């Protein structure tokens, strides 16, 4: 064992660690924005549809403000997403050079979706004052679909890295005879894609609702905050049990298609039946597990619905072909944190459902709103944990069972990569700081506008009219009704 470890240490390129750290930092940063890029358009359009269908000015105000946040978030996502695209080629040229023709279509789909989403967001923002209400809404309907198409491309590429297929290797080991359909729709694509999409919707719903839950806790209990909380929280609460089932299905797919990754996620050392489940705990290089909560036979039951289910252990393959004990522990903790948070969120969703069933109203307990405010942060943690589980559990492979991470890494010196990591961290702190500053500035401006509208008997021109051109209103049209054919719909402050 010691000689194998020494051999691996000596054969590991010096630039591998900084390349991994740089990729991990940029991916972990970008993934925090993904739920809003994928799911916030859908939630915004739900609110927009409610506003138009019920002629609800409060809902219209919320939809317009969320669209502004969506645009700012998208601008930041362009920066972090572009950096990731460059890093794939610069940090891992071995993978892209050898396998790009096989799985590169996914990145192409994502790039086109990114471009289309940018155009649609621009049309949506432009249309608030220049298009008829329903025309504006229907032009925005493709926006969530473009976001889902982007997710399709990324998950297709990632699922191929986990279960590569759609090619054969020639005498020199290069992929030939590529079957694009098989390369896109791999065995892990379905479980990964739906688990990811629902996770994004659920996370965005809880984060947006959490903002208004904090407002409720601070005494802002008007209809604006109530509606801003209820719609996204309802979406998230409905999807929470669905996500739990999808997560269970995805884990079982890993059990069948990537047994060594599953062994890392569950820190299973020896292949056996009646395998216990460890909640947390630490795996040591000799196969022993310390700490955590041990539940007899549960791992076999979860994997195959029977304690007689055989679970493949890490020791069934050579040390060079499996995650290290430390990597397995990291993947295991990330997986358990994700499952634990998901279980708690189900309880929160049930609390919400019980209140609506009994009282047709949101819960009144401050503890409910405290939990709701924390749910968004918890969901962002689960998003990070999901990608940690996926990527760390696959080690040492960048293309599962075909190419190691060490074979794909760049030849750039380690010192240069460490310096680049430092620069990227400074830039990202500045970018995310600017993002938060803009959001807080928008929140302050909206709050001042709301307070000013409440203090005035009649709002000033253009502040309550999301639709229609910017122009000074004629004196004779001051009291015109919203449905007088002018195309104006009353709403909140812009």
N, C-alpha and C positions, 0 to 999 in steps of 0.2 A: 504493500500500500504506500509506504513512504517513498519507495523508488519510483512508483508511478506518479506520485504527486510532484516529485522533484523533476521528472522528465517533462511533465506538463508545464511546470513553472519556467523551465529553461526554454521551452519551445514557444512560449507566449510572447508575441511581439510587444515591445515597450509601449507602442502607441495604442494598444487595444484598450487599456483602462481609460485614458483621457477621451478616446473616441466614444466609448460607451457612456461616459459621464456627460459629454457634450450632447449626445443624442438623447439621453435620458432627461436632461434638464430642459431641452427645447420641447421635447414631446410632452413632458409633464406640465409645462407651461401652456402649450397650445391646447391640450386636452381640456383645460379648464374653460376655454371659450367654446368648445365644440357643442355642448348642449344648447347654447343660445343660438348658435348658427344653424343647428339642425331643427330645433324644436320651438324657439321663440317665434318664428314666422307663423307657425301653425296656431300657437296660443293667441297671438295678436289677431289673426284672421278670425278666430272664434269670437273674440271680443268685438271685432269690427262687424261681424255678421249679426251679433246680438244687437249692436247699436242701430243698425239699419232696419232690422226686422221689427224692433220694438220702438223705433224712434227715440232712442235713449241717449241723451247728450252726455251723461256720465260715462257710459260705455264707450262712446265715441272719443271722449277725452283720453281715456285709458289706452285705447287702441292707437291713437295718434302718438301719445308719449312713448308707448312701448316700441312703436316703429322707429322713433328717433334713437332710442337705446339700441335697437337692433342694428341700425346703420353704423353707430359708433363702434359697436362690438365687431361688426363685419370688417371695418377698417383695420382694427387691431388684429383680427384673425388673418387678414391678408398678409400682414407683416410676419406673424409667427408661422403661418402655413408655408409661405415662400421660403423661409429659412429652412424648414424641414425638408422641402423638396430639394434644395441645393445640398443639404447634408446627406441625403440618400446617395447621391452620386459622388460627393467629395469624400465622405467618410467610409463608404462601403462600395468602392468601385468593383471589387471582386464579384459581389453579388449582382450588381446592375449590369456589369459587362458580360457576365456569363448567362444570367437568367432573365435579363430585361425583356428579351423577345417573347418570353413565355408568359410572364405575369404583368408586363408593363401596361397592358390595356387598362387595368384598373386605375392606374395613375392618370392615364389619358382621359378616362371617363370623369374622374374627379376634377381634373383641370377644366374640362368643358362645363361641368356643373358649377364650378366656382365662378367662371366667367358669366354664365347665364344668371346665376344668383345675383351677381353684382348689377347686371342690367335690370333685373326685376326689382331689386331694392331701389334703384334710382327711379324707376317708373312709379313705384309705390309712394316714395317720398314726394316726387314731383306732382303726383296726382291729387294730393290732399286739397289743393286750392284750385285745381285746373280741370278736374274731370267730374262728371256726374257721379253721384254716390255709388250706385250699383255698378256702373261701368268701372269705376275705380276699384271696387272690391273684386270683381271678376278678373280684372287684369292682374291682380295680386295672387289669385288662387294657385297659379303654377309655382309660386315662390317656395312653399313647403315641398313641392314635388322636386324642385331643383336641389333643395337641401338633401332630400332622401337619395337622389341620384348621386350626389357627392359622397354620401355615406356608403352607397353601394360600391363605388369605385375603390374606396379605401379598404373596406372590409373584404372585398374580393381579393385585393393584393395581400392583405394580412392572412386571410384564411388559406390562400395558396402557400404562403410561407409555412403555415402549420401543417397542412396536408397537401403537399405538392403533387400534381398530376397533370395530364394533358400533354405529355411529351415522351420521347424515348431518348436514351443516351447512345451516341455513336461510339466508335472504338476508342476515341480520345476522351470520352466522358462528357462531351458537349451535348446539350439538348437539341434534338431535331424533331421533325414531324410534329409540330406544335398543333394541338387541338384546342382552339381558343375557348370553345364552349366548356370543355372539361377543365381547362385552366381557370376559368372564372367560377364555375359552379362546382367547387370542391366539396368534399364531405363535411367540412366545417363551416362552409359559407352560410347555410341556412341558420344553424344555431347561433353563430356569431352575429349575423346581420340583425336578426329580430331582437336578440338580447341587447344589442347595441342601440338600436333605434328606440326601443321602449325605454331603455336607460336614459337616453337623451331627453325624451319627452317627460319622463318622470322627474329628472333632475331639474330641468327648466321650470316645470310646474311648481316644485317645492321651493326653488330659489325665489321665483317671482312672488309666490304667496308669502314667503318668509319676510319679504320687504314690508308688506302690508300688515303682517302679524306684529312686527316691531312697532309699526304705527299704531295699531290697536292697543298694544301694551303701553304706549305713551299717551293714550287718551284720545287718539283721533278715531272716533267711532262713527264717522259719517258714512253715507252710502258709497262715496268714492273708495274709501278703504275697505269697506265690506265687499263690494263687488270686485275690487282688485285682488282681494284674498280668495274669494269663493270660487271664481271660475278656474284659475290655475290650480288651486288646491284640489278641486273636484277632479280635474283631469289626472293629476298625480295620484290621488287616492284610488281612483278606478283602476289605474295601471299598476299599482303596487303589487296586488296579488298575482296579476298577469306576469309581471316581471319575475316574481319569485318562481313561478312555474317554468318560465323560459330559462331562468338561470339554472334550475335543476336539470332541464333538458340539455342545456349546453354542457354542464359538467358531466352528464352521462355520455354525451357525444365524445368528450375528451377521453373518458374512460375506455371507450371502444376504439377510437382512432389514434389517440396519443397516450398509450398506457404509462409511459415513463413520466410524462408531464403530470398525469393524474397521480402517480405515486409521489411526485414532488409536492403537489398541492395538498396531499393528505399525509405526507411524511411516512409513507409505507416503505419499509426497508426490505422485507422478505416477501416473496410471492407466497400467498397462503389464502385460506378461507377463514371465515369468522374473524375478519380483521377489525380491530377496534377503531373507533373514531377519536382523534385527538382534537379537542378545541384548544387552539394555540399550542403551546409546547415547543420544544427546540430539538431538532435532530442533530446528533453528533456524528462525526466521521465513522465511528465504529457501529453505527446503526441504532444506538440507543436513543431514547427520547426522554427528556426531562421536562418537568413543568407541565402546565396545561391540565385540562380535564379529560380523562380517559373514559370513553363510553364503550363497553364491550360490544363487539360484533356489528356496531352501527355502520361502519364504513362499507362492509360487504352488503348490508341491507340497502343502503343508499345507492350503491353502484348497480346492484342487480336484483333488488327486492327480495333477497334471500340471504340469510347468514352463510349459506353454502357457496355464495358467489366468490370465485377466485379473483383476487386483486393482484396485479403484477407489481412487484417491488422494485426499488431502485437497484438493488444488488443483482438483478437478473441480467444487467448489461454491464459492460466494462466501465470503469470509472471515467474514462475519457469520453464516453458516450452519454453521460447523464449529468444532471445538475449536481454541483457540490452540495455538501450538507448545509452550508450557509445559504446558497441559492435556494435550496428546497425549503429551508425555514422561512426565507423571505417570501416565497410564493405562497407558502402555507398560511402565514400570518395575513398576507394581503387577501387571500381567499376567505379566511375566517372572519376578518373584519367586514368584508363585503357581505357575507351571509348574516352576520350579527346585525349590521345596520338594516339590512333588508327585512329581517324578522321584526325588529323594533318598529320599522315604518308600517308594517302590516297592522300592528297594534294601534298605531296612530290613525291609520285609515279606518279601522274598525270603530274607533272612538268617534270619529267624524260621521261615519255611516249610522251609528247608533243614535247620535244626536239628531240627525236628519229624519230618521225613522220615527223617533219618539216625539220630537218637538218641531219638525220642519224648520230647523234653524241651526246655525253654527253653535258649537259648544260655547258656553259662557266662561268656563274656567280659564283663569290666567295661565294655569299650567299647560293647558292645551295649546295656547298661543306661544308659550315659551318653547314647547316641543316643536311646534310648527316653524318657529323662527330658526331653530337649530337643524331642522330637517334638510333645508337646502344645503347647508355646509356639510352635513353628513353625506348627502348624495354626491357632492363633489369629491369627497374622500373615497366613496365607493367607485367613482369613475377612475380615479387614480389607481385604486387597488385592482380594478379589473384589468387595466393594461399591464400593471406589474405582474399579475398572475399569468397573463398571456405570454409576455415577453421573457420574464425570468424563468418561468416553468419550462420554456422551450430550450433553454441552454443545454449544451454548448452550440446548438444549431441555429444558424440564421435562416437556412432552408432545411426543414426538418429531415434528418437522415441523409442529406445530400451535400450540404456545405456548412462548415463550422464558421462561427463568427470570426475566429482568428484568421481564417482563409480569405475573408471578404474585406478585412480592414485595409485602410489606406496605408501607403508607405510614408506619409508625411511624418516628420519627427514628433516625438511625444511632447517636447518642449513647446513647439508651435501650437499643438492642440490644446495644451493646458492654458497657454496665453489666450487662445481663441475662446476657450470656455470662460475665462475671466472677463473678456470683452463682452461676450454675449450676455453674461449675467448682469453686467452693469447696464447694457442697453435695454435688456428686458425689464429691469427694475424701473428704469426711466419710462419705458413704454407703458407698463402697467400702472405706474404712478400717474402718468398723464391720462390714461383711461379712467381711473378712479376720480381724478380731479374733474374731468369733463362731466362724468355722471353726477357727481355731487353738485357741481355748478348747475346742471340741468334741474336737479331735484330742488335746489334752493329757488331757482327762478320759477318753477312751477308752483312751489308753495306760496311764494309772494303773490303770484298771479291769482291763486285760489283765494288768498286772504283779501286781496283787493277786490275780487269779484263779489265776495260775500259782503264787503263793506259798501258797495255801490248798488243803487237800485237798478241800474241798467249798465251792462258791460260796455266798454268802449268799442269803437268799430274794429273789426277784423280779429279781435281776441277770442270771440266765441263762434267764429264761422270757419270751420275747417274746409268747407267746400266753396268753390266759386273763386273768381279772380280777385286780386287785391285792388280795391278801388274804394274811393270815398263814397259812402252810401248816400243816396238821394234823400232829402228830408222827408219826402212823401212815402218812402219805403221803410221808415223806421219801425213801424209796427206790423210789417208784412209777416204773414204766417209762414212757417217752414214749408208748407205744402202748396204754396201759391204758384208753383211752376218756375221759380227763379233758380232752382237747383241748389238752394242753400239748405243746410241742415244744422240746427243749433247744436252746439257742443260746448266743451269746457275750454279753458285757456290753452292756447297753443304753446 
